[in-house]
């Protein structure tokens, strides 16, 4: 059995309602629906990266893998986030 981690995600009300309705029609939970959608998207990115269509996607996914030698640098993360937001005029 895979270890699950609980987290919180904030959605706009209309998006959440659409997810809730879709989950209801599929007779599943919103959580399971979101997990399936994220998993499907990750698999697609891995396939694209393996096909040479998006090496950036593979590098991003590798950062999330367990035992990775890439360290998370909080300062760099927030500096990059601020630069990204500033570049869009936020």
N, C-alpha and C positions, 0 to 999 in steps of 0.2 A: 504494500500500500504506500502510495506517495504521500509525503508530508505536505500538508496544506498550510499556507500562511494567510491570515486574515488581514485585509487592508480596507481602506475607505476610498471610494472614488466619487467625485461630485459630477453629476450630469445635469444638463438643463432638464426642466420638468417634462418637456415634450419628448425628448429623446428617451428618458426613463420610461415614460408611458408607452412609447413604441416598443421598447425592449420588454416591458412587462406584458404587453399584449402578445408579442411574439412568443415569449416563454409560455404564457398560458395556452396559446394555440398548439404549442409543441408538447404540452404537458410536462414541462420542466421548470426549474427555478431560474430566476434572472441570473444568479451567480453561475449556474452551469452553462447557460446560454453565452454569457460573456467569456467564460473560460474557453468554450469551444471556438468562439470567434477569434479570440487572441491566439489560440493554438493554431488555427487554420492560417491566420495571417503570418505567424512565425514560420510555419512550414513552407509557405509560399516564398517568403524572403530567403529562406535557406536554399530552396530550389533555384531561385534566381541567382543567388550568389555562387552556387555551385556551377551554374551554367555560364558564369562570367558576366552576368548582366547587372550585378550589384554587389561588388566586393565590400562596399561600405556596409551593406546590410549584414553580411557575415561578420565583419569586424565588430559591429554593434552587438550582435548576438553573442559573440565570444566574450564580451565584457561581462555578460550576465551568467556565464557558465561557472559552475562550482569548481574551485581549485584553480581558477585563472590566476596567472601571475600579474595581471593588470590590476593595479591598486586603484581604489576609488579616491580621488582627490577632491574633497568637499570644496575647497577654495577655488580650484580650477573649474569645477562644475558650476558654482554660482557666478564666477567671473564670466564664463561662457554664456550662461543664461542671461545675464545683464547685457552683455554685448549683443546677443541675439535680439533681445527685446528692444534695445536702443536702435538697432538697425531697422526696425519696423516702425519707429517713431512712437513707441508706447511710453 
